[in-house]
Amino acid sequence: MTSPPDLFSYRKYWAHKFGIAPELPTSRAEMDLLGWDSCDVVVVTGDAYVDHPSFGMAVIGRLLEAQGFRVGILDQPDWTSAAGFQRLGRPNLFFGITAGNMDSMVNRYTADRRLRSDDAYTPDAAPGRRPDRSATVYAQRAREAYKGVPIVLGGIEASLRRIAHFDYWSEKVRRSVLVDSRADLLIFGNAERAIVELTHRMARGEPIAEIRDLRGTAFMRRDWPEGWAQIDSSQIDTPGTLAVHTDPYETDPACENRPAVAAPMLPVLRRNRATTAVRLPSYEQVRDDPALYAHASRVFHLETNPGNARALAQAHGDRDVWLNPPPIPLTSEEFDQVHELPFTRRPHSRFGDARLPAWEMIRHSISIMRGCFGGCTFCSITEHEGRIIQNRSEASILRELTDVRDHAPGFTGTISDLGGPTANLWRMACRDRRIEAACRRLSCIAPEICRNLNTDHEPLIRLYRRARAVPGIKRILIASGVRYDVAVRSPAYIRELVTHHVGGYLKIAPEHTEPGPLSKMMKPGIGSFDRFKELFERYSREAGKEQYLIPYFISAHPGTSDTDMLNLALWLKRNGFRLDQVQAFLPTPLALASAMYHTGRNPLKKVTRDSERVSVVRGHRQRRLHKAFLRYHDPENWPRLRQALKDMGRADLIGNGKRHLVPSFQPPGAARMPDARGGKARASTPARPTRARPTARRRPRG
């Protein structure tokens, strides 16, 4: 793995003479004020334009501006015709298309496939401002607007759809987004390296069709490249009959300081990785064969480490979708420079006083890292940002603190978050870069924490202390989820967190209590949560503070039975938790848990025709039941739960005592509701108010 050129080492494009735009233009009138006759790149996004480093369109726009290019923003264009895509004129180099910070289908639909009533990335949270599968629709309209202009896809929606993928909303396997959008190139993951090199090469006159060597890019091709070897994925992870299932973490024993590969694999893996591609089962094969889909998902995830990943090829008809290896993570110096670009940190001025909930949530927060090595199977961070943590330097973080203090609109002295995908993984990495580059584990901390992982929290404790010492900073809260199984290794960190950075409630995500679903989630056992809770409560008492943990749980995750949900409900009642908000499992494209949901097989292990099957919760009736167990205290759920308990042979849990889960009576007076069998139940009213642990709206990751 060779070191790429520094992100800011390229010679600036001639248009840098126009200087820095106060705001990247969103109209021809704004372009005229800047003296531009055209844009070199037009970024099309499904989000309203917010010039803040937490918004992808702003990062790419400001980064390309720093390279000397003129970048315009088409935010939430009218997709019903090509006219909305002609607002800024014909771009000189390409259209950059993104659905926005969220997958458009997740943004628009709930886990029950119902339309959401609002959109946090739209002024005043107005719904309906973006189409389904926005990346595909925008690409098609941009092509109609200006034929011949190259189309480059990016963002999380494109990343999660770069190969054939299960689509929850249509309940079928869909083709790569490259096929449906007819884009020229797809940049997956964090796009900084690829987008900078691509733009400079195109500006020098290199056709996009000839740019095929950029890491972190995908494209369509008809011919196998000359000089490249091909490995069938079945040679890496045979999807045939297997008598004994191997441990999934034996795939690359390098993590245990043993030889990098087992003997039977050596003939394959000794080939030059730089000119070797792995052929996945074709779109047609994974569409028709669940076992091959699960196998392809597993192989895909085993090829995500930038240090050892090979190119991937997957046939779609008579063409291949070709994926180059993932991008090399940014250095701290590069990451610092990206975050210190001249962002205004506010929505575009044309929005006036309109509310933008997504911006309001993060306007006074600071990102200190990206990526996550937790590998939770239901999470999309791995597929998008990768497992290697990219860290900002302490000095850069402190500089941004002062910038927020001095320039952020409405700042009152409180930093709402100092974190990232996970709050406490800053500066954590493998102790040996050679081992890291060879490792193929799906997680560094599941099913247990790797002995080669550095889990030292002392640098983060020092950062917290120095951040609190910045004049004008009154309080710093930690709103990102804490990876508690790592945190318990550092009681000093938990003490620092609890004493200074909890605003009464701390969000944490155990997700479940039972070993079955937890093993399919790649989450730690509930014992880790219990140890964290003990330390949290002890240090809260020592600090003289009344503080609470807000646990988050997932219902209907693959591998979860009705009995698992009942046991979780009993645990919640024993521990005095009454959940206000709950999350039902939503299968997102490419996630390992989504492969479980679609195929009923476990891709955490070698996938074979007779390998482990995973129970899947599909129907609305059972999904509603699992969600009802999480809100056992809600009278609306009592009829459904009573019937379920009877069906499960647990009628002993129906009654009015402390040992019972639900009462035997139904309070009168509330709206009528369906019972567990779909009929009408008696009317009900809310139960007598009791002290509950409220929940926050923003869900932690990890």
VOGU-3710 file (C-alpha; in Angstrom, 3 decimals, decimal comma):
1> mtsppdlfsy> 0,000/0,000/0,000  1,863/3,072/-1,253  1,347/6,467/0,324  -0,821/8,744/-1,825  0,104/12,364/-2,484  -0,858/14,838/0,205  -4,377/16,117/-0,328  -3,218/19,728/-0,497  -0,005/19,210/-2,487  -1,565/19,593/-5,960
11> rkywahkfgi> -0,848/22,683/-8,016  -3,924/24,883/-7,865  -6,151/25,210/-10,903  -6,039/28,574/-12,652  -9,488/29,627/-11,373  -8,098/30,057/-7,848  -7,568/33,713/-8,827  -11,277/34,291/-8,155  -10,570/33,786/-4,470  -12,753/32,306/-1,736
21> apelptsrae> -16,509/32,535/-2,175  -18,405/33,825/0,875  -20,925/31,101/0,002  -20,698/28,588/-2,805  -23,193/29,812/-5,420  -26,605/28,216/-5,847  -27,857/30,480/-8,687  -26,597/32,302/-11,777  -27,061/35,612/-9,991  -24,678/34,487/-7,239
31> mdllgwdscd> -22,203/33,319/-9,878  -22,351/36,762/-11,511  -21,527/38,416/-8,179  -18,415/36,239/-7,977  -17,446/37,079/-11,562  -17,865/33,492/-12,764  -19,022/32,723/-16,273  -19,322/28,996/-15,482  -18,753/26,337/-12,843  -16,049/23,739/-13,172
41> vvvvtgdayv> -18,013/21,317/-10,994  -21,678/21,365/-10,048  -22,560/19,388/-6,914  -26,166/18,153/-6,849  -27,465/17,192/-3,407  -30,705/16,086/-1,812  -30,025/18,216/1,283  -30,448/21,942/1,685  -27,034/23,593/1,376  -25,403/24,111/4,764
51> dhpsfgmavi> -21,811/25,363/4,668  -20,659/23,268/7,613  -18,044/20,461/7,796  -20,717/17,978/8,914  -22,419/18,256/5,506  -20,875/16,320/2,635  -21,708/18,806/-0,113  -19,932/21,569/1,827  -16,814/19,474/2,444  -16,464/18,502/-1,218
61> grlleaqgfr> -17,316/22,015/-2,410  -14,856/23,789/-0,135  -12,151/21,172/-0,735  -12,357/21,589/-4,513  -12,466/25,356/-4,065  -9,200/25,085/-2,119  -7,757/23,277/-5,153  -8,674/26,263/-7,329  -11,930/25,036/-8,895  -15,226/26,898/-9,178
71> vgildqpdwt> -17,930/24,824/-7,494  -21,666/25,464/-7,586  -24,310/23,769/-5,436  -27,654/22,557/-6,766  -29,434/21,673/-3,557  -32,790/19,892/-3,635  -33,433/20,664/-7,323  -36,824/20,018/-8,905  -36,347/16,511/-10,255  -39,548/16,404/-12,312
81> saagfqrlgr> -37,754/17,866/-15,341  -34,245/18,662/-16,543  -34,826/22,420/-16,191  -33,917/22,456/-12,504  -30,509/20,994/-13,373  -29,713/23,828/-15,773  -29,836/26,503/-13,074  -26,066/26,924/-12,914  -25,346/26,184/-16,549  -23,200/23,453/-18,038
91> pnlffgitag> -20,295/22,433/-15,755  -16,882/22,403/-17,407  -15,777/19,124/-15,836  -18,574/17,070/-14,282  -21,732/16,855/-12,191  -21,097/15,481/-8,700  -24,289/13,726/-7,559  -25,168/12,827/-3,967  -28,451/11,979/-2,274  -27,243/13,886/0,787
101> nmdsmvnryt> -26,023/13,048/4,275  -28,584/10,242/4,538  -29,725/7,491/2,242  -32,833/8,917/0,579  -34,962/5,859/1,355  -34,005/5,893/5,031  -34,644/9,631/5,049  -38,130/9,314/3,529  -39,486/6,077/5,023  -39,774/4,521/8,472
111> adrrlrsdda> -38,841/0,926/9,288  -42,523/0,112/8,625  -42,171/1,612/5,126  -44,395/4,564/5,964  -43,612/8,040/4,689  -41,977/10,225/7,303  -43,796/13,421/8,130  -40,673/15,601/8,087  -37,169/15,886/6,653  -34,534/17,286/8,995
121> ytpdaapgrr> -32,312/18,296/6,062  -34,938/20,555/4,468  -35,893/24,127/5,481  -38,634/24,000/8,111  -38,377/20,183/7,929  -40,723/20,113/4,927  -41,170/16,576/3,547  -41,181/15,527/-0,099  -38,318/17,689/-1,342  -36,290/14,749/-2,664
131> pdrsatvyaq> -37,222/11,715/-4,769  -36,911/8,058/-3,859  -33,440/6,770/-4,737  -32,289/10,333/-5,235  -28,819/9,540/-6,571  -30,262/7,627/-9,525  -32,956/10,196/-10,317  -30,576/13,157/-10,070  -28,044/11,447/-12,329  -30,666/10,763/-14,967
141> rareaykgvp> -31,937/14,355/-14,902  -28,419/15,799/-15,050  -27,755/13,645/-18,112  -30,925/14,990/-19,728  -29,970/18,572/-18,883  -26,525/18,436/-20,503  -25,699/15,444/-22,637  -22,048/14,492/-22,616  -21,230/15,977/-19,210  -19,651/13,267/-17,025
151> ivlggieasl> -21,650/12,105/-13,994  -19,831/11,222/-10,750  -21,817/9,640/-7,915  -20,841/9,945/-4,256  -22,225/9,994/-0,728  -23,631/7,287/1,482  -26,474/6,262/-0,841  -24,062/5,545/-3,676  -21,609/3,801/-1,315  -24,264/1,420/-0,023
161> rriahfdyws> -25,447/0,562/-3,533  -22,160/0,099/-5,331  -22,754/-3,598/-5,985  -25,925/-5,707/-6,236  -27,784/-5,168/-2,973  -30,948/-6,127/-1,137  -33,473/-3,299/-1,195  -35,802/-3,459/1,815  -38,355/-1,073/0,338  -39,006/-3,214/-2,735
171> ekvrrsvlvd> -38,093/-6,544/-1,063  -35,798/-7,547/-3,897  -32,168/-7,541/-4,926  -31,420/-4,507/-7,068  -28,591/-3,877/-9,484  -25,657/-1,633/-8,686  -26,622/2,030/-8,727  -24,029/2,458/-11,487  -26,238/0,472/-13,830  -29,483/2,264/-13,056
181> sradllifgn> -28,008/5,774/-12,944  -25,725/5,314/-15,977  -23,082/7,313/-14,111  -19,516/7,426/-15,410  -17,877/6,907/-12,035  -18,881/6,205/-8,430  -16,751/7,357/-5,507  -17,447/5,316/-2,389  -16,525/6,013/1,202  -14,904/9,284/2,187
191> aeraivelth> -14,297/10,878/-1,170  -11,611/13,509/-0,562  -8,634/11,725/-2,114  -10,478/10,422/-5,152  -12,394/13,629/-5,913  -9,286/15,825/-5,752  -7,186/13,622/-8,019  -10,084/13,014/-10,408  -10,828/16,716/-10,781  -7,208/17,679/-11,408
201> rmargepiae> -6,768/14,927/-13,988  -9,950/15,871/-15,815  -8,886/19,533/-15,750  -5,680/18,470/-17,517  -7,797/16,940/-20,267  -7,805/13,272/-19,253  -11,147/11,658/-20,245  -13,090/10,221/-17,328  -13,487/6,937/-19,227  -9,708/6,454/-18,998
211> irdlrgtafm> -9,402/7,185/-15,279  -9,591/3,670/-13,901  -6,863/3,543/-11,259  -8,307/5,674/-8,451  -8,772/3,908/-5,151  -12,269/4,225/-3,736  -13,951/4,325/-7,141  -16,289/2,005/-9,038  -17,223/1,932/-12,711  -18,594/-0,309/-15,460
221> rrdwpegwaq> -16,338/-2,198/-17,841  -16,792/-4,799/-20,583  -13,272/-6,224/-20,859  -10,988/-7,747/-18,254  -7,918/-5,498/-17,865  -4,708/-6,783/-19,374  -2,206/-8,186/-16,897  -4,767/-8,715/-14,115  -5,301/-12,059/-12,376  -8,779/-13,173/-11,396
231> idssqidtpg> -9,819/-15,105/-8,278  -13,285/-16,557/-7,982  -14,760/-15,654/-4,598  -15,455/-19,334/-3,955  -11,686/-19,857/-3,706  -11,618/-17,458/-0,779  -14,770/-18,571/0,998  -16,224/-21,720/-0,564  -20,050/-21,626/-0,579  -20,359/-25,411/-0,864
241> tlavhtdpye> -20,930/-28,215/1,617  -18,725/-27,996/4,684  -18,652/-30,494/7,528  -17,210/-28,209/10,202  -17,697/-24,441/10,317  -14,536/-22,463/10,947  -14,295/-19,524/13,278  -15,008/-16,328/11,256  -12,033/-14,599/12,843  -9,624/-17,274/11,672
251> tdpacenrpa> -9,891/-15,797/8,175  -6,796/-13,751/8,858  -4,872/-14,993/11,903  -2,482/-12,059/11,597  -4,412/-10,405/14,406  -2,996/-13,060/16,703  0,594/-12,586/15,452  0,529/-15,811/13,443  1,207/-16,218/9,713  -1,070/-13,980/7,688
261> vaapmlpvlr> -2,852/-16,815/5,892  -3,565/-20,493/6,440  -1,687/-22,945/4,245  -4,568/-23,931/1,923  -5,034/-20,269/0,980  -1,416/-19,477/0,113  -1,549/-20,293/-3,619  -4,334/-17,740/-4,033  -3,144/-14,984/-1,736  0,477/-14,994/-2,924
271> rnrattavrl> -0,604/-13,332/-6,137  0,165/-9,647/-6,528  -2,712/-7,858/-4,802  -2,207/-4,756/-6,881  -3,140/-6,644/-10,052  -5,566/-9,231/-8,674  -9,340/-8,898/-8,584  -11,890/-11,087/-6,823  -14,911/-12,043/-8,896  -18,104/-12,014/-6,860
281> psyeqvrddp> -21,163/-14,015/-7,929  -23,034/-12,068/-10,604  -26,060/-9,898/-10,014  -28,229/-12,553/-11,598  -26,797/-15,229/-9,296  -27,187/-13,302/-6,033  -30,664/-12,191/-7,115  -31,791/-15,797/-7,498  -29,768/-17,618/-4,819  -29,861/-16,453/-1,168
291> alyahasrvf> -26,822/-18,547/-0,252  -24,738/-16,849/-2,941  -26,006/-13,441/-1,816  -24,866/-14,133/1,757  -21,549/-15,483/0,451  -20,992/-12,375/-1,691  -21,812/-10,138/1,278  -19,256/-11,907/3,430  -16,511/-11,746/0,792  -17,284/-8,073/0,154
301> hletnpgnar> -16,789/-7,250/3,847  -13,573/-9,257/3,992  -12,189/-6,979/1,261  -12,686/-3,629/2,997  -9,329/-3,126/4,716  -7,329/-0,577/2,664  -4,152/-2,411/3,644  -5,009/-5,717/1,968  -8,212/-5,290/-0,048  -8,243/-6,389/-3,661
311> alaqahgdrd> -10,354/-5,065/-6,483  -13,798/-6,652/-6,826  -15,737/-7,443/-9,995  -19,398/-8,406/-10,255  -21,085/-9,153/-13,558  -24,319/-7,392/-14,434  -25,367/-8,920/-17,720  -22,492/-8,605/-20,200  -20,633/-5,947/-18,195  -18,798/-5,896/-14,878
321> vwlnpppipl> -19,190/-3,497/-12,008  -15,556/-2,981/-11,015  -14,601/-1,774/-7,528  -11,072/-0,578/-6,882  -9,726/-1,080/-3,329  -10,957/1,364/-0,650  -9,295/4,778/-0,248  -6,274/5,294/1,974  -7,431/7,045/5,197  -6,533/10,692/5,619
331> tseefdqvhe> -3,626/11,607/7,837  -4,349/13,811/10,846  -2,726/16,740/9,056  -4,977/16,299/6,009  -8,068/15,760/8,156  -7,263/18,953/10,072  -6,956/20,972/6,879  -10,277/19,664/5,568  -12,089/20,713/8,730  -10,380/24,097/8,782
341> lpftrrphsr> -11,502/25,117/5,305  -13,393/28,459/5,278  -16,864/27,171/6,157  -19,434/29,741/7,233  -20,888/27,032/9,537  -24,445/28,086/8,686  -27,175/27,421/6,093  -27,108/29,364/2,851  -28,340/32,913/3,344  -31,256/32,442/0,945
351> fgdarlpawe> -33,019/30,304/3,569  -33,463/33,334/5,812  -35,025/32,416/9,154  -36,202/28,962/8,077  -35,386/26,174/10,525  -33,035/23,391/9,473  -33,273/20,745/12,223  -30,222/18,753/11,072  -28,078/21,879/11,265  -29,557/22,982/14,578
361> mirhsisimr> -28,554/19,641/16,058  -24,872/19,906/15,083  -24,290/23,648/14,684  -22,255/23,832/17,912  -20,745/20,349/17,764  -17,240/19,372/16,707  -16,192/16,191/14,929  -12,918/14,781/16,199  -12,771/11,505/14,227  -14,423/9,346/11,601
371> gcfggctfcs> -14,741/5,612/11,035  -15,533/2,813/13,485  -13,932/-0,576/14,111  -16,935/-1,864/16,069  -18,372/-3,638/13,030  -21,994/-3,652/14,234  -23,786/-5,641/11,557  -26,794/-3,310/11,343  -24,702/-0,139/10,960  -23,584/1,474/7,688
381> itehegriiq> -20,452/3,154/9,023  -18,239/0,216/8,068  -19,427/0,183/4,455  -19,019/3,946/4,119  -16,330/5,331/6,424  -14,394/2,129/7,060  -12,990/0,481/10,181  -9,778/2,484/10,498  -10,232/5,530/12,723  -9,179/8,833/11,160
391> nrseasilre> -8,279/11,370/13,836  -7,984/15,096/13,979  -5,140/16,544/16,001  -5,747/18,033/19,402  -4,486/21,438/18,208  -6,969/21,519/15,321  -9,876/20,568/17,574  -8,976/23,361/20,011  -8,723/25,834/17,136  -12,210/24,877/15,986
401> ltdvrdhapg> -13,486/25,358/19,529  -12,307/28,951/19,459  -13,747/29,420/15,973  -17,151/28,202/17,138  -16,905/30,444/20,193  -16,058/33,512/18,123  -18,100/33,045/14,952  -20,842/30,421/15,246  -24,274/32,067/15,189  -26,204/31,804/18,440
411> ftgtisdlgg> -23,360/30,293/20,464  -23,952/30,612/24,208  -20,936/28,745/25,526  -22,096/25,118/25,266  -20,550/22,650/22,831  -23,311/20,148/22,078  -20,962/17,295/21,132  -17,286/16,477/20,863  -17,174/13,160/19,073  -18,009/11,344/15,862
421> ptanlwrmac> -19,515/7,989/14,916  -18,437/6,874/18,415  -17,409/9,274/21,155  -14,514/7,438/22,760  -12,535/5,798/19,938  -10,410/8,859/19,158  -6,772/7,900/18,488  -7,433/4,188/18,950  -5,827/1,809/16,473  -3,973/-1,453/16,116
431> rdrrieaacr> -0,692/-1,474/18,029  1,171/-2,680/14,930  0,512/-1,178/11,502  1,779/-4,338/9,817  -0,827/-6,395/11,637  -3,496/-3,799/10,844  -2,630/-3,939/7,150  -2,955/-7,742/7,099  -6,023/-8,098/9,330  -9,333/-9,427/8,022
441> rlsciapeic> -11,368/-9,416/11,206  -14,854/-8,019/10,764  -14,535/-6,179/14,081  -11,672/-5,243/16,396  -13,880/-5,582/19,487  -16,372/-8,359/18,747  -16,833/-11,045/19,884  -14,083/-9,757/22,192  -11,571/-6,936/22,126  -8,485/-7,855/20,108
451> rnlntdhepl> -5,325/-7,965/22,183  -3,565/-5,881/19,529  -5,982/-2,972/19,878  -4,794/0,091/21,745  -7,662/1,146/24,017  -5,833/3,907/25,903  -8,257/6,708/26,833  -5,616/9,040/28,312  -5,255/11,192/25,141  -9,030/11,701/25,097
461> irlyrrarav> -9,078/12,637/28,789  -6,372/15,242/28,129  -8,360/16,586/25,179  -11,481/16,972/27,321  -9,545/18,852/29,988  -7,852/21,201/27,550  -11,105/21,812/25,723  -12,844/22,779/28,969  -10,020/25,200/29,690  -10,625/27,231/26,515
471> pgikrilias> -11,849/30,682/27,623  -15,499/31,259/26,795  -16,355/27,554/26,691  -18,761/26,999/29,563  -19,712/23,404/28,976  -18,908/20,515/26,648  -21,414/17,701/26,278  -20,815/14,285/24,740  -23,795/13,402/22,540  -22,146/10,752/20,362
481> gvrydvavrs> -22,687/7,188/21,522  -20,089/5,785/23,888  -18,673/2,357/23,089  -19,069/1,173/26,681  -17,298/-2,194/26,317  -14,137/-0,242/25,447  -14,794/2,506/27,999  -14,932/0,082/30,945  -11,236/-0,568/30,362  -10,637/3,006/31,530
491> payirelvth> -12,550/3,894/34,724  -10,664/7,204/34,664  -12,348/8,056/31,354  -15,785/7,203/32,696  -15,118/9,374/35,753  -14,080/12,290/33,495  -17,088/11,808/31,259  -19,618/11,515/34,077  -18,186/14,350/36,163  -17,927/16,968/33,428
501> hvggylkiap> -19,650/16,003/30,154  -23,077/14,526/30,864  -26,042/16,870/30,754  -28,255/14,768/33,014  -28,661/11,931/30,515  -26,151/9,863/28,578  -27,187/7,874/25,534  -25,849/4,366/25,243  -26,751/1,509/22,925  -26,662/-2,018/24,381
511> ehtepgplsk> -29,224/-2,919/21,635  -30,314/-6,129/23,404  -29,787/-8,288/26,455  -29,910/-11,790/24,969  -26,908/-13,686/23,536  -28,721/-14,793/20,369  -29,461/-11,389/18,832  -26,302/-9,831/20,300  -24,145/-12,402/18,493  -25,823/-11,467/15,195
521> mmkpgigsfd> -25,337/-7,771/15,912  -21,681/-8,206/16,911  -22,425/-6,365/20,141  -21,038/-7,217/23,600  -22,999/-9,106/26,227  -25,166/-7,187/28,659  -22,518/-7,734/31,341  -20,427/-4,941/29,767  -23,398/-2,603/30,066  -23,877/-3,599/33,710
531> rfkelferys> -20,229/-2,792/34,478  -20,483/0,558/32,724  -23,750/1,369/34,525  -22,160/0,582/37,884  -19,270/2,959/37,212  -21,584/5,604/35,757  -23,769/5,617/38,846  -20,813/5,535/41,250  -19,088/8,526/39,661  -22,380/10,416/39,373
541> reagkeqyli> -22,877/10,014/43,133  -19,307/11,109/43,808  -19,877/14,205/41,666  -23,113/14,941/43,509  -25,139/14,716/40,313  -28,431/13,005/39,522  -27,773/11,529/36,089  -29,297/8,716/34,072  -28,331/6,387/31,289  -30,650/6,290/28,294
551> pyfisahpgt> -30,333/2,824/26,748  -31,315/2,190/23,155  -32,550/-1,170/21,915  -33,417/-2,641/18,526  -36,510/-4,741/17,954  -36,959/-7,353/15,214  -33,243/-7,728/14,464  -32,292/-10,960/12,660  -31,667/-13,735/15,162  -34,243/-12,391/17,626
561> sdtdmlnlal> -37,049/-14,618/18,852  -40,255/-13,696/20,667  -38,705/-15,175/23,805  -35,653/-12,929/23,407  -37,911/-9,873/23,288  -39,873/-11,080/26,320  -36,650/-11,492/28,288  -35,565/-8,015/27,231  -38,896/-6,573/28,391  -38,525/-8,305/31,770
571> wlkrngfrld> -34,997/-6,894/32,064  -36,269/-3,402/31,289  -38,938/-3,692/33,983  -36,512/-5,058/36,584  -34,153/-2,153/35,934  -36,861/0,517/35,916  -36,505/1,564/32,266  -39,543/2,854/30,402  -38,436/3,583/26,872  -39,923/6,603/25,178
581> qvqaflptpl> -38,423/6,011/21,730  -37,582/2,631/20,259  -36,070/1,506/16,970  -37,233/-1,314/14,787  -34,559/-2,958/12,658  -34,336/-1,393/9,213  -32,229/-3,342/6,679  -29,947/-0,935/4,838  -28,156/-1,962/1,617  -24,881/-3,914/2,011
591> alasamyhtg> -25,080/-4,252/5,817  -24,333/-7,747/7,110  -27,564/-7,776/9,114  -29,455/-6,973/5,920  -27,885/-10,043/4,315  -29,158/-12,054/7,287  -32,622/-10,567/6,878  -32,778/-11,288/3,163  -31,176/-14,742/3,113  -31,802/-16,209/6,553
601> rnplkkvtrd> -28,092/-17,111/6,700  -25,232/-15,896/8,848  -22,429/-14,232/6,824  -20,337/-13,764/9,973  -19,320/-17,361/9,372  -18,390/-19,216/6,221  -21,577/-19,469/4,168  -22,469/-22,934/2,923  -25,591/-24,676/1,718  -25,993/-26,276/5,134
611> servsvvrgh> -24,545/-23,489/7,307  -26,214/-21,731/10,202  -29,688/-20,362/9,542  -30,849/-17,131/11,161  -34,424/-16,550/12,278  -35,895/-13,442/10,649  -38,767/-11,231/11,783  -40,638/-10,176/8,640  -44,382/-9,674/8,971  -45,887/-6,482/10,352
621> rqrrlhkafl> -47,683/-8,420/13,053  -44,532/-9,917/14,552  -42,531/-6,708/14,067  -45,230/-4,788/15,960  -45,131/-7,388/18,718  -41,361/-7,071/19,134  -41,687/-3,305/19,299  -44,512/-3,656/21,824  -42,234/-5,648/24,147  -39,880/-2,647/24,282
631> ryhdpenwpr> -42,833/-0,467/25,357  -44,416/-2,949/27,719  -45,601/-0,049/29,901  -47,793/1,525/27,188  -51,490/0,564/27,591  -51,824/0,681/23,808  -49,641/-2,439/23,681  -51,262/-4,426/26,488  -53,866/-6,293/24,399  -51,196/-7,430/21,944
641> lrqalkdmgr> -48,821/-8,453/24,728  -51,474/-10,302/26,699  -52,373/-12,403/23,686  -48,706/-13,053/22,899  -47,970/-14,133/26,459  -50,861/-16,583/26,348  -49,629/-17,972/23,021  -46,126/-18,357/24,475  -47,388/-20,182/27,553  -46,434/-17,259/29,805
651> adligngkrh> -49,832/-16,167/31,044  -48,230/-16,111/34,507  -46,796/-12,720/33,531  -50,275/-11,204/33,176  -51,520/-9,638/36,374  -51,388/-6,649/38,654  -48,379/-7,488/40,805  -44,763/-6,385/40,606  -43,684/-9,692/39,077  -46,114/-9,317/36,182
661> lvpsfqppga> -45,214/-7,701/32,864  -48,657/-6,386/31,886  -51,837/-5,937/33,927  -54,917/-8,040/33,405  -57,175/-4,979/33,067  -57,463/-2,448/30,230  -58,079/1,161/31,335  -61,151/2,679/29,659  -61,341/5,943/27,762  -58,619/5,923/25,098
671> armpdarggk> -58,962/5,463/21,345  -59,797/1,969/20,176  -56,962/-0,110/18,834  -56,350/-3,471/17,154  -55,562/-6,437/19,342  -52,907/-9,044/18,606  -55,198/-10,949/16,243  -56,220/-7,879/14,247  -59,653/-7,387/15,842  -60,904/-4,545/17,988
681> arastparpt> -59,802/-4,239/21,574  -61,416/-2,371/24,396  -60,753/1,342/24,663  -57,913/2,476/26,883  -56,382/5,499/28,563  -52,772/6,105/29,487  -51,646/4,412/32,665  -51,067/6,366/35,847  -48,033/8,596/35,340  -44,812/7,211/36,760
691> rarptarrrp> -41,282/8,488/36,764  -39,659/7,457/33,486  -36,256/7,897/31,912  -36,871/10,195/28,910  -34,924/9,648/25,728  -33,186/11,988/23,366  -34,094/12,283/19,705  -30,622/11,627/18,349  -29,682/7,965/18,423  -26,105/6,990/19,295
701> rg> -24,070/4,851/16,972  -21,847/1,940/17,806
//
